[in-house]
Amino acid sequence: MTSEILGCMAIDDVPEIDEWLLEPPDARLPPPPVVTQAAELPISALTWENAERLFVRLLQETQGPIQFAKRFGTQGQRQGGIDAYARFSLHAPSPEGRIYLALQSRRVKKLTPTGITSAVDEFLAGEWASRTTKFFFATSFDLRERSLDAAVRRAADKLAEHGIEFVPWGAQEVADLLRSLPETVEDFFGPPWVVVFCRRGQVRVRAPDPLPLPGSRRRRLWRRAHGHGPLGLALHLKGGQFPLVREVDAIELGVKPAIGTYEVGGAARALPPYVTRDGDKNLEDFIRAGGLTIVRGRRAVGKTRTAIEVLRRVYPSHRLVVPRDGRALRELVVTGLGEDAVVWLDGLDNYLSEDGLDLALVQYLHPTPIVATMADDEFSKREHNRQLPPHHAVGVAQNISESERKGLSRRASDDWRIHQAMGGPEGFGEYLAAGHALLRQWTIGDGPLFEVGQALISAAVDCRRAGCDEPVPAEVLARLYQHYLPASLRDRADLPSVEDGLRWASQCQLGASSCLKPLIGKTYRAADYLLDAALEGAGPLSDPPALVVWSDVLDLIPATDAVVVGFHALLFGELNIAENAFHVGTDSDDVDAMMGCGMLAVLRNDTDTAVNWFSLAAELSHPDAMANLAVLAEERGDQEAASKWHERAATTGRLESMVEYALLLYDSGTYDAVEDWFERIAAIGGGAAIHDLGVRFAERGDLKQAEMCLHRALIDLGQPETMYSLGLVSKTSGDTDKATEWFQRAAESGHIRAMYNLAVLLRQRDEVVLALEWYRKAAEGGLPEAMYALGYLWHERGDQNQAETWRMRAAKAGHGPSAFDIGADCMARGDVEEAVSWWRQAAHFGNAGAMYRLGQLDHEQDDEAGAQDWWQRAARAGHVEAMTIVGGRLYLDGDAKYAEMWLERAAEYGHADAAFALGEIRHTNSPEQAVPWYTRAAKMGHHEAILRLSSILTAEGNEELARPWLHAAAELGDTISMADYGILRWQDGDLTEAIRWLRQAAKQDNVDAMTRLGIILNEQQRAKESEYWWRRAAAIGDPLGQYLLGSYLRQTGQPSEAEPLLRQAAEAGLSFAISELADLRQQHDETGLSEE
């Protein structure tokens, strides 16, 4: 791939970000490692597009919110790349008015020393150098190569002269930063890399691409029904027919019971009255338009209730089709749905598969409305990976807006539950569904009954985390719960019984739901909300499920579903368990199990075994196996085999491979064939696939081809994502008017990132009121960057309450810099406990500054182990000061090797103290070894390094190298250096400079300066001044001063005063004093003078 080097360009203070750079990587992610060095990320294997995205993401993760990021140039041009700036926090000090951190990446074929030098020169020539405190040099090349090392050092030195810290981000530095950022590693390299590189046992559940989890498997695989018609394929039938929309109970469709629904001793209470949400009007329009409409939001926020209520208003008399799973949906479509059907998919991710809902099926069903719900995290993940069919999306916010609050207020008097939920801190919908009540029951309590009940809930939740959605028998929970009890309770005989614990865990909370739902045959299933909470890191479960859980789960499920457990084990890093589960499937020729075995082999760096398994799956016509074989062939450099497998996968109709193969043909210049594949993609995949092809052309810099594809896709789809992509293309080409138009069309259709981009462009036009509105909508849609930008804009407008509100929401949404800033504010007002809480959150989000500050706090409290742990984490995350501290402490502990490693890394990032420390360490061996590090520190203005360097070079007699450092040390006020530099200027014949420096040193009682200054002044016939300085030197006891004063007094006719001075100098061993003293005494004898 090409690589990158840096430079700079001017920007406004208003955030301006090329949204393309903030998008996740495209679907062509590098595969898991297939070489023996599994710990090395294949950064150089990233496409240049993804490398640029990665550098911008790292700037966000490690330094703070990006103020500016723009891409320039196109592939094939001599140069291209990105500019990005992050601004110092409003709450952090700004040294010398420098408030920007600058990063630029410029693509080149080969990184050379000249390229590094010219990049720095161009940056310094720009107008932003004076406002920048750090300059990040990002590249996929290894900057530690010997051929580049000198250029990197020169760049650091040159920037240091201008007060700018140089931060090189080569392949090794980027890898070090990524080790503590598992989510970023997952996004750019795939989930298996989180296990093998970050050493994390659990990753976000997502199909790695192009090594995907089998699309034909849901979380729970329903046994396929036989026969014809809806019976056995659809849920909620009425007399064997699809029911009318108005006839189906909301709770039966998945709406969670509200608090107070089930009261002891009374009949079930109806759901609270529905209150219109802000997005209902858009949702109505989308449902009427037909096609796939997704209602998205946090879990338990009210997505399903919103979807069914709006659907009832729009099509109350339509037939509601609720398929059991994706396969059932496909069979129902074959048997015929009818013209007045509406498809209902609660939990869309359970239906997306090759044999379920995909792009082709959505196209086939159009204009039949498909109404689906999806959790925000799942939606974002699949949308970013282009795993969603064409759709419209409407978000349901966690917190109610002001307009919604007015509607709720009118209904609050009708139902006490609405009144209570309006004040619920966790959000309106979650409060009504008692989600947090369930979580509190599971996590907070004491006493033996709580311990037993909590352990039973944990065991049931872990069965679901392990991939089993089957109800769990009570006897299995009784066997498992012992492993979740505190160790001190496991052998006690007086604990409550399992039956008592199950009754406690099955109690209805707030009249809504229970942690364990009792089912037929003394079986139980853990609540969905608790499973989701556990997967998000909440609750008492932190480690992967216990080993005994996996064994029992495999016994509970049908053998055909073992592969599902295998993939869950794989994502938890339990490779041996995954292997056992996959082999259950391979014994019955399960192609998904073969795929699992192939992925497992990749994780173990066994490429040959992976190829064997993928080849077996490919022989059974599995297109993903063919795509994986193409990737592995590319990894080993066999482009011919890679092209063959891409073509084979494409001919099966796998759209991703069709697009990939078309792009391979495009890159090779076979344009006629590209046109043929373009038409085939359009015929099979419709507008969505053409849209994907257009995006890929845009990533290659061919904006003309991109726009052509996207306009074609727009005709077929008209969906917001296509409008958004057209906006990005227009923005990249510089046509902001057209970009604004496209972003507005997409935003008005519910596209969150389009709202954000529209707000950015409106802000640039000073249309602040409109910008505020669109920032707000994007922020309420859950975009952390929009929350931050909205807070920033309110801050500019002077509304600090609004600014703080949105900064708080950004922090809670996972925005690390916002969480750090809030912690800094808490610390400033003395609330240490609250500051620590926020900094811990920021550290969890990967914020290195928060890790460093937590280390400082532990150090202040004498918790040296805690401090060292935080500082090491901060160092690994790229915090330079932390690197220096860790290096220094390791050296004091006797670990010189790793101490020098951290100090070198900090010094290379531009830390002067680290460079000086390395000089001190090397000086113990040899002054010559210390000179390079003293030089680096000295160039960064380190006073002691300058003094050491000038002293060493002067002692070595290296006048040429010593001269500038002597001058620098003299400027710093070092007396010896002033004297030495004055003498050097005297030797140069510059008497004015010599007198200036010698006089300054002499005033600080430097006798060498006094004597030399006296000599120069005497030569200038300034006898009184020379006598003054010689007398001061003689009074201090300097032999040369005694001699010079004595000789002067003898010459001016004062032999009696001269004689004792000459005698003292002679006794000190000055040969010329001895000679002059002898002459004086002879003169005394000849003239008859008596000696005293």
Secondary structure as the mmCIF struct_conf table of DSSP 4:
data_model
#
loop_
_struct_conf.conf_type_id
_struct_conf.id
_struct_conf.beg_label_comp_id
_struct_conf.beg_label_asym_id
_struct_conf.beg_label_seq_id
_struct_conf.end_label_comp_id
_struct_conf.end_label_asym_id
_struct_conf.end_label_seq_id
STRN STRN1 SER A 3 ILE A 5
BEND BEND1 ASP A 13 VAL A 14
STRN STRN2 GLU A 16 ILE A 17
HELX_RH_AL_P HELX_RH_AL_P1 GLU A 19 LEU A 22
BEND BEND2 GLU A 23 GLU A 23
HELX_LH_PP_P HELX_LH_PP_P1 PRO A 24 PRO A 25
BEND BEND3 ALA A 27 ALA A 27
HELX_LH_PP_P HELX_LH_PP_P2 LEU A 29 PRO A 31
BEND BEND4 PRO A 32 PRO A 32
HELX_LH_PP_P HELX_LH_PP_P3 PRO A 33 PRO A 33
BEND BEND5 VAL A 35 THR A 36
TURN_TY1_P TURN_TY1_P1 ALA A 38 ALA A 39
BEND BEND6 GLU A 40 GLU A 40
HELX_RH_3T_P HELX_RH_3T_P1 ILE A 43 ALA A 45
BEND BEND7 LEU A 46 LEU A 46
HELX_RH_AL_P HELX_RH_AL_P2 TRP A 48 GLN A 63
STRN STRN3 ILE A 66 PHE A 72
TURN_TY1_P TURN_TY1_P2 GLN A 75 GLY A 76
BEND BEND8 GLN A 77 ARG A 78
STRN STRN4 GLY A 81 ARG A 87
HELX_LH_PP_P HELX_LH_PP_P4 PHE A 88 SER A 89
TURN_TY1_P TURN_TY1_P3 LEU A 90 HIS A 91
BEND BEND9 ALA A 92 ALA A 92
HELX_RH_3T_P HELX_RH_3T_P2 PRO A 95 GLY A 97
STRN STRN5 TYR A 100 VAL A 108
BEND BEND10 LYS A 109 LYS A 110
HELX_RH_AL_P HELX_RH_AL_P3 PRO A 113 ALA A 125
BEND BEND11 GLY A 126 GLY A 126
TURN_TY1_P TURN_TY1_P4 GLU A 127 TRP A 128
HELX_RH_3T_P HELX_RH_3T_P3 ALA A 129 ARG A 131
STRN STRN6 THR A 132 ALA A 138
BEND BEND12 SER A 140 PHE A 141
TURN_TY1_P TURN_TY1_P5 LEU A 143 ARG A 144
BEND BEND13 GLU A 145 GLU A 145
HELX_RH_AL_P HELX_RH_AL_P4 ARG A 146 ALA A 160
TURN_TY1_P TURN_TY1_P6 GLU A 161 GLY A 163
STRN STRN7 GLU A 165 TRP A 169
HELX_RH_AL_P HELX_RH_AL_P5 ALA A 171 LEU A 178
TURN_TY1_P TURN_TY1_P7 ARG A 179 SER A 180
HELX_RH_AL_P HELX_RH_AL_P6 PRO A 182 PHE A 189
HELX_RH_AL_P HELX_RH_AL_P7 PRO A 191 VAL A 196
TURN_TY1_P TURN_TY1_P8 PHE A 197 PHE A 197
BEND BEND14 CYS A 198 CYS A 198
BEND BEND15 GLY A 201 GLY A 201
BEND BEND16 ASP A 209 LEU A 211
HELX_LH_PP_P HELX_LH_PP_P5 PRO A 212 PRO A 214
TURN_TY1_P TURN_TY1_P9 GLY A 215 SER A 216
BEND BEND17 ARG A 219 ARG A 220
HELX_LH_PP_P HELX_LH_PP_P6 TRP A 222 ALA A 225
BEND BEND18 GLY A 227 PRO A 230
TURN_TY1_P TURN_TY1_P10 LEU A 231 LEU A 233
STRN STRN8 ALA A 234 ALA A 234
BEND BEND19 LEU A 235 HIS A 236
STRN STRN9 LYS A 238 LYS A 238
TURN_TY1_P TURN_TY1_P11 GLY A 239 GLY A 240
STRN STRN10 GLN A 241 GLN A 241
HELX_LH_PP_P HELX_LH_PP_P7 PHE A 242 PRO A 243
STRN STRN11 LEU A 244 LEU A 244
HELX_RH_3T_P HELX_RH_3T_P4 VAL A 245 GLU A 247
BEND BEND20 VAL A 248 VAL A 248
TURN_TY1_P TURN_TY1_P12 ALA A 250 GLY A 254
HELX_LH_PP_P HELX_LH_PP_P8 VAL A 255 ALA A 258
TURN_TY1_P TURN_TY1_P13 ILE A 259 GLY A 260
BEND BEND21 THR A 261 TYR A 262
TURN_TY1_P TURN_TY1_P14 VAL A 264 GLY A 265
BEND BEND22 GLY A 266 GLY A 266
HELX_LH_PP_P HELX_LH_PP_P9 ALA A 267 TYR A 274
TURN_TY1_P TURN_TY1_P15 ASP A 278 GLY A 279
HELX_RH_AL_P HELX_RH_AL_P8 ASP A 280 ALA A 289
STRN STRN12 GLY A 291 GLY A 297
BEND BEND23 ARG A 298 ARG A 298
TURN_TY1_P TURN_TY1_P16 ARG A 299 ALA A 300
BEND BEND24 VAL A 301 GLY A 302
HELX_RH_AL_P HELX_RH_AL_P9 LYS A 303 VAL A 314
TURN_TY1_P TURN_TY1_P17 PRO A 316 SER A 317
BEND BEND25 HIS A 318 HIS A 318
STRN STRN13 ARG A 319 VAL A 321
STRN STRN14 PRO A 323 PRO A 323
BEND BEND26 ARG A 324 ASP A 325
HELX_RH_AL_P HELX_RH_AL_P10 GLY A 326 THR A 335
TURN_TY1_P TURN_TY1_P18 GLU A 339 ASP A 340
STRN STRN15 ALA A 341 ASP A 346
BEND BEND27 GLY A 347 GLY A 347
HELX_RH_3T_P HELX_RH_3T_P5 LEU A 348 ASN A 350
TURN_TY1_P TURN_TY1_P19 TYR A 351 TYR A 351
STRN STRN16 LEU A 352 LEU A 352
BEND BEND28 SER A 353 SER A 353
TURN_TY1_P TURN_TY1_P20 GLU A 354 ASP A 355
BEND BEND29 GLY A 356 GLY A 356
STRN STRN17 LEU A 357 LEU A 357
HELX_RH_AL_P HELX_RH_AL_P11 LEU A 359 LEU A 365
TURN_TY1_P TURN_TY1_P21 HIS A 366 PRO A 367
BEND BEND30 THR A 368 THR A 368
STRN STRN18 PRO A 369 ALA A 375
HELX_RH_AL_P HELX_RH_AL_P12 ASP A 376 HIS A 384
TURN_TY1_P TURN_TY1_P22 ASN A 385 ARG A 386
BEND BEND31 LEU A 388 LEU A 388
BEND BEND32 PRO A 390 PRO A 390
STRN STRN19 HIS A 392 GLY A 395
BEND BEND33 GLN A 398 ASN A 399
HELX_RH_AL_P HELX_RH_AL_P13 GLU A 402 ALA A 412
TURN_TY1_P TURN_TY1_P23 SER A 413 ASP A 414
HELX_RH_AL_P HELX_RH_AL_P14 TRP A 416 MET A 422
TURN_TY1_P TURN_TY1_P24 GLY A 423 GLY A 423
TURN_TY1_P TURN_TY1_P25 PRO A 425 GLU A 426
HELX_RH_AL_P HELX_RH_AL_P15 PHE A 428 LEU A 432
TURN_TY1_P TURN_TY1_P26 ALA A 433 ALA A 434
HELX_RH_AL_P HELX_RH_AL_P16 GLY A 435 THR A 443
BEND BEND34 ILE A 444 ILE A 444
BEND BEND35 GLY A 447 GLY A 447
HELX_RH_AL_P HELX_RH_AL_P17 PRO A 448 ARG A 465
TURN_TY1_P TURN_TY1_P27 ALA A 466 GLY A 467
BEND BEND36 GLU A 470 GLU A 470
HELX_LH_PP_P HELX_LH_PP_P10 PRO A 471 PRO A 471
STRN STRN20 VAL A 472 PRO A 473
HELX_RH_AL_P HELX_RH_AL_P18 ALA A 474 LEU A 480
HELX_RH_3T_P HELX_RH_3T_P6 TYR A 481 TYR A 484
BEND BEND37 LEU A 485 LEU A 485
HELX_RH_3T_P HELX_RH_3T_P7 ALA A 487 LEU A 489
TURN_TY1_P TURN_TY1_P28 ARG A 490 ASP A 491
BEND BEND38 ALA A 493 LEU A 495
HELX_LH_PP_P HELX_LH_PP_P11 PRO A 496 SER A 497
HELX_RH_AL_P HELX_RH_AL_P19 VAL A 498 ALA A 505
TURN_TY1_P TURN_TY1_P29 SER A 506 SER A 506
HELX_LH_PP_P HELX_LH_PP_P12 GLN A 507 CYS A 508
STRN STRN21 GLN A 509 GLN A 509
TURN_TY1_P TURN_TY1_P30 LEU A 510 ALA A 512
STRN STRN22 SER A 513 SER A 513
BEND BEND39 CYS A 515 CYS A 515
STRN STRN23 LEU A 516 LEU A 519
TURN_TY1_P TURN_TY1_P31 ILE A 520 LYS A 522
STRN STRN24 THR A 523 ALA A 526
HELX_RH_AL_P HELX_RH_AL_P20 ASP A 528 LEU A 535
TURN_TY1_P TURN_TY1_P32 GLU A 536 GLY A 537
BEND BEND40 GLY A 539 PRO A 540
BEND BEND41 ASP A 543 ASP A 543
HELX_LH_PP_P HELX_LH_PP_P13 PRO A 544 ALA A 546
HELX_RH_AL_P HELX_RH_AL_P21 LEU A 547 LEU A 556
BEND BEND42 ILE A 557 ILE A 557
HELX_RH_3T_P HELX_RH_3T_P8 ALA A 559 ASP A 561
HELX_RH_AL_P HELX_RH_AL_P22 ALA A 562 LEU A 571
TURN_TY1_P TURN_TY1_P33 PHE A 572 GLY A 573
HELX_RH_AL_P HELX_RH_AL_P23 LEU A 575 THR A 586
TURN_TY1_P TURN_TY1_P34 ASP A 587 ASP A 589
HELX_RH_AL_P HELX_RH_AL_P24 VAL A 591 LEU A 603
TURN_TY1_P TURN_TY1_P35 ARG A 604 ASN A 605
HELX_RH_AL_P HELX_RH_AL_P25 THR A 607 GLU A 619
TURN_TY1_P TURN_TY1_P36 LEU A 620 SER A 621
HELX_RH_AL_P HELX_RH_AL_P26 PRO A 623 GLU A 635
TURN_TY1_P TURN_TY1_P37 ARG A 636 GLY A 637
HELX_RH_AL_P HELX_RH_AL_P27 GLN A 639 THR A 651
TURN_TY1_P TURN_TY1_P38 THR A 652 GLY A 653
HELX_RH_AL_P HELX_RH_AL_P28 LEU A 655 ASP A 667
TURN_TY1_P TURN_TY1_P39 SER A 668 GLY A 669
HELX_RH_AL_P HELX_RH_AL_P29 TYR A 671 GLU A 699
TURN_TY1_P TURN_TY1_P40 ARG A 700 GLY A 701
HELX_RH_AL_P HELX_RH_AL_P30 LEU A 703 ASP A 716
TURN_TY1_P TURN_TY1_P41 LEU A 717 LEU A 717
HELX_RH_AL_P HELX_RH_AL_P31 PRO A 720 THR A 732
TURN_TY1_P TURN_TY1_P42 SER A 733 GLY A 734
HELX_RH_AL_P HELX_RH_AL_P32 THR A 736 GLU A 748
TURN_TY1_P TURN_TY1_P43 SER A 749 GLY A 750
HELX_RH_AL_P HELX_RH_AL_P33 ILE A 752 GLN A 764
TURN_TY1_P TURN_TY1_P44 ARG A 765 ASP A 766
HELX_RH_AL_P HELX_RH_AL_P34 VAL A 768 GLU A 780
TURN_TY1_P TURN_TY1_P45 GLY A 781 GLY A 782
HELX_RH_AL_P HELX_RH_AL_P35 PRO A 784 GLU A 796
TURN_TY1_P TURN_TY1_P46 ARG A 797 GLY A 798
HELX_RH_AL_P HELX_RH_AL_P36 GLN A 800 LYS A 812
TURN_TY1_P TURN_TY1_P47 ALA A 813 GLY A 814
HELX_RH_AL_P HELX_RH_AL_P37 GLY A 816 ALA A 828
TURN_TY1_P TURN_TY1_P48 ARG A 829 GLY A 830
HELX_RH_AL_P HELX_RH_AL_P38 VAL A 832 HIS A 844
TURN_TY1_P TURN_TY1_P49 PHE A 845 GLY A 846
HELX_RH_AL_P HELX_RH_AL_P39 ALA A 848 GLU A 860
TURN_TY1_P TURN_TY1_P50 GLN A 861 ASP A 862
HELX_RH_AL_P HELX_RH_AL_P40 GLU A 864 ARG A 876
TURN_TY1_P TURN_TY1_P51 ALA A 877 GLY A 878
HELX_RH_AL_P HELX_RH_AL_P41 VAL A 880 LEU A 892
TURN_TY1_P TURN_TY1_P52 ASP A 893 GLY A 894
HELX_RH_AL_P HELX_RH_AL_P42 ALA A 896 GLU A 908
TURN_TY1_P TURN_TY1_P53 TYR A 909 GLY A 910
HELX_RH_AL_P HELX_RH_AL_P43 ALA A 912 HIS A 923
TURN_TY1_P TURN_TY1_P54 THR A 924 ASN A 925
HELX_RH_AL_P HELX_RH_AL_P44 PRO A 927 LYS A 939
TURN_TY1_P TURN_TY1_P55 MET A 940 GLY A 941
HELX_RH_AL_P HELX_RH_AL_P45 HIS A 943 ALA A 955
TURN_TY1_P TURN_TY1_P56 GLU A 956 GLY A 957
HELX_RH_AL_P HELX_RH_AL_P46 GLU A 959 GLU A 971
TURN_TY1_P TURN_TY1_P57 LEU A 972 GLY A 973
HELX_RH_AL_P HELX_RH_AL_P47 THR A 975 ASP A 988
TURN_TY1_P TURN_TY1_P58 GLY A 989 GLY A 989
HELX_RH_AL_P HELX_RH_AL_P48 LEU A 991 LYS A 1003
TURN_TY1_P TURN_TY1_P59 GLN A 1004 ASP A 1005
HELX_RH_AL_P HELX_RH_AL_P49 VAL A 1007 GLU A 1019
TURN_TY1_P TURN_TY1_P60 GLN A 1020 GLN A 1021
HELX_RH_AL_P HELX_RH_AL_P50 ALA A 1023 ILE A 1036
TURN_TY1_P TURN_TY1_P61 GLY A 1037 GLY A 1037
HELX_RH_AL_P HELX_RH_AL_P51 PRO A 1039 GLN A 1051
TURN_TY1_P TURN_TY1_P62 THR A 1052 GLY A 1053
HELX_RH_AL_P HELX_RH_AL_P52 PRO A 1055 GLU A 1067
TURN_TY1_P TURN_TY1_P63 ALA A 1068 GLY A 1069
HELX_RH_AL_P HELX_RH_AL_P53 SER A 1071 THR A 1087
TURN_TY1_P TURN_TY1_P64 GLY A 1088 GLY A 1088
HELX_LH_PP_P HELX_LH_PP_P14 LEU A 1089 GLU A 1091
#
